[in-house]
Amino acid sequence: MSSLNAFTLGGEMEAPIGDSPWGSYIGCFRDKYGIEWIIEFDPNNVG
């Protein structure tokens, strides 16, 4: 089970992880408490 799947248990995916216009990857979900989370990963900015 991926980390994102673990976060969304009891919640819902708002926007699946995908490419953003600025070159990173971004996704959005709402957890079981109604809190919206935005996850962003920039492979060019690691470390």
Order of alpha helices (4+ residues) and beta strands (2+ residues): alpha-beta-beta-beta
